[in-house]
Amino acid sequence: MAKTKGDTKSDKGEHGGALARSPSHLLHRVLQLALDIYAEESGNGGITQRQYAVLAAVAENEGVTQTGLVRATGIDRSTLADMVARMITKGHLERHRSDQDARANTVSLTPAGAAVLEDSRPKVAMADARILALLKPSKREGFLELLADMAVSDVHAEPEAKTKKLKAPKAEKAAHGKKDKKPKKEKAAKKAA
């Protein structure tokens, strides 16, 4: 017999297993669900969610550098470079040398890219609506705020409390010198006694 969504309490994590309390696991499950919904709404031949993110970011920041696109989309540099190259080949994007930095490339939408983006917007809106519909209406705004906070977090930054704990011993060492370092007069007095 096939198991359906909600057959057991553990499906919703009510038993408190390790996976049910793992943010990384739960986010992965939610991402998979969101991508499945996006794929259903965009249909065969539609652009991927990440391609949509690139087109939307370029539309909002015409002439953005590829480094700026990395920051705007969260897509790693090498993946983004490959995506931009493929989207240029498809005729969705154009790449130019930056006027401000000869080492950087800027990216802009082509008319075809703008058309693909506009065609995708209602499909993305429908996918987003379906995803949010999985939550109670009272939880939707808070959910979006939490996701936005997490999306702009610096994964390499240490939490403030942890940083303070790590810095305190260094500061103490600097203020007090090395641990067993005593003035020569004290050492000589101890030997004499």
C-alpha positions in Angstrom: 0.0 0.0 0.0 1.5 3.4 -1.0 2.1 5.8 1.8 0.5 9.2 1.3 1.4 12.6 2.7 0.4 12.8 6.3 -0.1 9.1 7.0 2.0 9.2 10.1 2.8 11.7 12.8 6.5 11.3 11.9 5.8 12.9 8.5 5.4 16.2 10.2 8.2 15.6 12.6 6.0 15.2 15.7 8.2 12.4 17.1 11.2 14.8 17.1 13.6 12.6 15.2 17.0 14.0 14.2 15.8 14.8 10.7 12.7 16.5 11.9 14.9 18.9 14.0 17.5 19.4 11.3 17.2 22.8 9.6 19.4 21.8 6.7 17.4 18.6 6.1 14.1 20.5 6.3 15.2 23.3 4.1 16.4 20.7 1.5 13.0 19.0 1.6 11.2 22.3 1.2 13.6 23.3 -1.7 12.8 20.0 -3.5 9.1 20.6 -3.0 9.4 24.2 -4.3 11.4 23.2 -7.3 8.9 20.5 -8.2 6.1 23.0 -8.0 8.1 25.4 -10.1 8.7 22.7 -12.7 5.0 21.9 -12.9 4.0 25.5 -13.3 6.7 26.4 -15.9 6.0 23.3 -17.9 8.2 21.5 -20.4 10.6 23.9 -22.2 10.2 26.6 -19.6 13.3 28.1 -18.0 14.6 26.8 -14.7 14.1 28.6 -11.4 17.8 29.7 -11.4 17.6 30.9 -15.0 14.6 32.9 -14.0 16.5 34.3 -11.0 19.4 35.4 -13.4 17.0 37.1 -15.9 15.1 38.8 -13.1 18.3 40.1 -11.5 19.6 41.4 -14.8 16.3 43.1 -15.5 16.4 44.8 -12.1 20.1 45.8 -12.5 20.7 46.3 -16.2 24.4 46.2 -16.9 25.2 44.3 -13.7 28.6 42.6 -13.5 28.8 38.9 -13.2 30.1 39.4 -9.6 27.0 41.5 -8.9 24.9 38.6 -10.3 26.6 36.2 -7.9 25.6 38.5 -5.0 22.1 39.1 -6.3 21.2 35.4 -7.0 23.4 33.5 -4.6 24.6 31.2 -7.4 28.3 30.4 -7.1 30.7 32.1 -9.5 31.6 29.1 -11.7 28.0 27.9 -12.1 26.8 31.4 -12.9 29.5 31.9 -15.5 28.4 28.6 -17.2 24.7 29.7 -17.0 25.4 33.1 -18.4 27.4 31.6 -21.3 24.5 29.2 -22.1 22.0 32.0 -21.9 24.1 34.1 -24.2 24.1 31.2 -26.7 20.3 31.0 -26.4 20.1 34.7 -27.1 18.7 35.7 -23.7 21.6 37.7 -22.5 24.4 39.9 -23.9 27.8 40.3 -22.3 30.0 43.5 -22.6 33.2 44.8 -21.1 32.5 47.1 -18.1 33.1 50.8 -18.7 34.3 51.1 -15.1 36.5 48.0 -14.9 38.1 46.5 -18.0 38.5 43.2 -16.1 34.8 42.8 -15.5 31.9 41.9 -17.8 28.5 43.4 -17.6 25.3 41.5 -18.6 22.1 42.8 -20.1 18.9 41.3 -21.4 18.3 40.9 -25.1 14.7 41.5 -26.4 14.4 37.7 -26.5 15.5 37.4 -22.9 13.0 40.1 -21.8 10.3 38.2 -23.6 11.2 34.9 -21.9 11.3 36.7 -18.5 7.8 38.3 -19.1 6.4 34.9 -20.2 7.8 33.3 -17.0 6.6 35.9 -14.5 3.0 34.6 -14.2 4.2 31.0 -14.0 6.6 31.9 -11.2 3.8 33.9 -9.4 1.6 30.8 -9.6 4.4 28.6 -8.2 5.0 31.1 -5.4 1.3 31.2 -4.6 1.1 27.4 -4.5 4.1 27.2 -2.2 2.7 29.8 0.2 -0.7 28.1 0.1 1.0 25.2 2.0 1.1 27.5 5.0 -1.6 29.0 7.1 -2.3 32.6 6.0 -1.1 33.9 9.3 2.3 32.3 8.9 3.1 33.4 5.3 4.5 36.8 5.9 6.7 35.6 8.8 7.9 32.7 6.6 8.9 35.1 3.9 10.7 37.4 6.4 12.7 34.5 7.8 13.7 33.3 4.4 14.7 36.8 3.4 16.8 37.1 6.6 18.5 33.8 5.9 19.1 34.6 2.3 21.2 37.7 3.1 23.1 36.1 5.9 26.8 35.8 5.5 27.4 32.0 5.9 31.1 32.7 6.7 30.4 35.2 9.4 30.6 33.9 13.0 27.7 34.6 15.3 28.4 37.6 17.5 28.5 35.7 20.8 30.9 33.1 19.4 33.2 35.8 18.0 33.3 37.6 21.4 34.2 34.3 23.2 37.0 33.7 20.7 38.4 37.2 21.0 38.2 37.5 24.8 41.1 35.0 25.5 43.3 36.8 22.9 42.6 40.1 24.5 43.4 38.8 27.9 46.7 37.3 26.8 47.6 40.6 25.2 46.7 42.6 28.3 48.5 40.2 30.7 51.4 39.0 28.7 52.4 35.3 28.5 51.0 33.1 31.2 53.9 32.3 33.5 56.0 35.3 32.7 57.1 36.9 36.0 59.5 39.7 36.6 63.2 38.6 37.2 63.2 40.0 40.7 60.2 37.8 41.7 62.0 34.7 40.3 65.2 35.6 42.1 63.4 36.1 45.4 61.7 32.7 45.1 65.0 31.0 44.5 66.6 32.7 47.5 63.8 31.7 49.8 
